[in-house]
């Protein structure tokens, strides 16, 4: 047994004791939180469903493979591993899709390979740009993304380029 095994029960008891001390209706507050959560889910679900469906269709249609083939000459020039191109394409759209691609890369070329290390840096340094925009902007009812999308995509491209450069510098 480790002390961390008791962290959640200790926090739970602390919150209950504190609420009793402050005379807060814990169950009523819990129900209000659930109501707010369900409201948020109903507002965010259409954008999230559309994004997940689109990513699934894109992967199943071979779009990832086509774009990887088209980008391969450019990535060869900057020293970016061709095995990591599908990860670079999917990461801005889907965290679970990117994780599946990442596991495939590690299974195919190994975690200590150049492509495996670049993929690891990319996965740890990047964000699911379109997912974040879809969920957060839908939840806050922001309709115009203005500079958000170009800025975020610029960051995604820089992460891909820099992950290859940094891993290359550290390995050699």
C-alpha positions as CSV (number, residue, x, y, z in Angstrom):
1,X,0.0,0.0,0.0
2,X,1.2,3.5,-0.9
3,X,0.0,6.8,0.4
4,X,-1.1,7.8,-3.1
5,X,-3.7,4.9,-3.0
6,X,-5.6,7.0,-0.4
7,X,-5.4,10.4,-2.2
8,X,-8.9,10.3,-3.7
9,X,-10.7,9.0,-0.6
10,X,-8.9,11.6,1.5
11,X,-9.9,14.4,-0.8
12,X,-13.5,13.1,-0.9
13,X,-13.7,13.0,2.9
14,X,-12.1,16.4,3.2
15,X,-14.7,17.9,0.8
16,X,-17.6,16.3,2.6
17,X,-16.3,17.5,6.0
18,X,-15.7,21.0,4.7
19,X,-19.2,21.1,3.1
20,X,-20.8,19.9,6.4
21,X,-18.8,22.6,8.3
22,X,-20.0,25.3,5.8
23,X,-23.6,23.8,5.8
24,X,-23.6,23.2,2.1
25,X,-26.2,20.9,0.5
26,X,-23.7,18.5,-1.1
27,X,-26.2,16.4,-2.9
28,X,-28.1,19.5,-4.3
29,X,-24.8,21.0,-5.5
30,X,-23.9,17.7,-7.1
31,X,-27.2,17.5,-9.0
32,X,-26.7,21.1,-10.2
33,X,-23.2,20.1,-11.5
34,X,-24.7,17.2,-13.3
35,X,-27.4,19.4,-14.9
36,X,-24.7,21.8,-16.1
37,X,-22.6,19.0,-17.4
38,X,-25.5,17.5,-19.4
39,X,-26.2,20.9,-20.9
40,X,-22.6,21.3,-21.9
41,X,-22.5,17.9,-23.5
42,X,-25.6,18.6,-25.6
43,X,-24.1,21.9,-26.8
44,X,-20.7,20.3,-27.7
45,X,-21.8,16.9,-29.0
46,X,-22.7,18.0,-32.6
47,X,-19.3,19.5,-33.3
48,X,-17.5,16.6,-31.6
49,X,-19.4,14.0,-33.4
50,X,-18.8,15.7,-36.8
51,X,-15.1,15.9,-36.1
52,X,-14.8,12.2,-35.0
53,X,-16.8,11.0,-38.0
54,X,-14.8,13.1,-40.4
55,X,-11.5,11.8,-39.1
56,X,-12.7,8.2,-39.3
57,X,-13.8,8.6,-42.9
58,X,-10.6,10.4,-43.8
59,X,-8.5,7.5,-42.4
60,X,-10.7,4.8,-43.9
61,X,-10.7,6.4,-47.4
62,X,-6.9,6.4,-47.6
63,X,-6.6,10.1,-47.3
64,X,-3.8,9.9,-44.8
65,X,-1.7,7.6,-47.1
66,X,-2.3,9.9,-50.1
67,X,-1.2,13.0,-48.2
68,X,1.8,11.1,-46.7
69,X,2.9,10.2,-50.2
70,X,2.5,13.7,-51.5
71,X,4.4,15.3,-48.6
72,X,7.2,12.7,-48.6
73,X,9.5,14.7,-50.9
74,X,9.3,17.8,-48.7
75,X,9.8,15.9,-45.5
76,X,12.8,14.1,-47.0
77,X,14.4,17.5,-47.6
78,X,14.1,18.6,-44.0
79,X,15.0,15.2,-42.6
80,X,11.6,14.3,-41.2
81,X,11.0,10.5,-41.0
82,X,8.4,9.3,-43.5
83,X,7.0,6.9,-40.9
84,X,5.9,9.9,-38.8
85,X,4.0,11.7,-41.5
86,X,0.6,10.1,-40.7
87,X,1.0,11.1,-37.1
88,X,1.7,14.7,-38.2
89,X,-1.4,14.7,-40.3
90,X,-3.8,13.1,-37.7
91,X,-2.6,14.7,-34.5
92,X,-4.3,18.1,-35.1
93,X,-7.6,16.3,-35.6
94,X,-7.7,13.3,-33.3
95,X,-5.9,12.3,-30.1
96,X,-7.1,8.7,-30.2
97,X,-6.3,8.4,-33.9
98,X,-2.9,9.9,-33.4
99,X,-2.2,7.5,-30.5
100,X,-3.1,4.5,-32.7
101,X,-0.8,5.8,-35.4
102,X,1.9,6.4,-32.8
103,X,1.6,2.8,-31.5
104,X,1.9,1.6,-35.0
105,X,5.1,3.6,-35.6
106,X,6.6,2.2,-32.4
107,X,5.5,-1.3,-33.4
108,X,7.0,-1.0,-36.9
109,X,10.3,0.8,-36.3
110,X,10.7,0.6,-32.5
111,X,10.8,3.3,-29.8
112,X,14.5,3.9,-30.0
113,X,14.6,4.5,-33.8
114,X,14.7,8.0,-35.2
115,X,11.1,7.9,-36.3
116,X,10.0,6.5,-32.9
117,X,11.7,9.3,-31.1
118,X,10.4,12.0,-33.4
119,X,6.9,10.6,-33.0
120,X,7.3,10.6,-29.2
121,X,8.4,14.2,-29.2
122,X,5.5,15.2,-31.6
123,X,2.9,13.4,-29.5
124,X,4.1,14.9,-26.3
125,X,4.5,18.4,-27.7
126,X,1.4,18.9,-29.9
127,X,-2.3,19.3,-29.3
128,X,-5.4,18.1,-31.1
129,X,-6.0,21.6,-32.6
130,X,-9.3,21.0,-34.3
131,X,-10.7,19.0,-31.4
132,X,-9.9,21.8,-28.9
133,X,-11.3,24.5,-31.2
134,X,-14.5,22.5,-31.8
135,X,-15.1,21.7,-28.2
136,X,-14.0,24.9,-26.5
137,X,-15.4,27.2,-29.0
138,X,-18.7,25.3,-29.1
139,X,-18.9,25.3,-25.2
140,X,-18.2,29.1,-25.1
141,X,-20.4,29.8,-28.1
142,X,-17.6,31.5,-30.0
143,X,-18.4,31.4,-33.7
144,X,-15.4,33.2,-35.3
145,X,-12.0,31.6,-34.7
146,X,-10.2,34.5,-36.5
147,X,-6.5,34.0,-35.7
148,X,-6.9,30.8,-33.6
149,X,-6.8,28.3,-36.4
150,X,-3.9,29.8,-38.4
151,X,-1.8,30.3,-35.2
152,X,-2.5,26.8,-34.0
153,X,-1.7,25.2,-37.4
154,X,1.5,27.2,-37.6
155,X,2.4,25.7,-34.2
156,X,1.6,22.2,-35.4
157,X,3.9,22.6,-38.4
158,X,6.7,24.0,-36.2
159,X,6.3,21.1,-33.8
160,X,6.8,18.6,-36.7
161,X,9.8,20.4,-38.1
162,X,11.4,21.1,-34.7
163,X,10.8,17.5,-33.4
164,X,12.8,16.2,-36.3
165,X,15.6,18.7,-35.9
166,X,15.9,18.4,-32.1
167,X,15.8,14.6,-32.1
168,X,18.4,14.7,-35.0
169,X,20.6,17.0,-33.0
170,X,20.4,14.9,-29.8
171,X,21.1,11.6,-31.5
172,X,24.1,12.7,-33.6
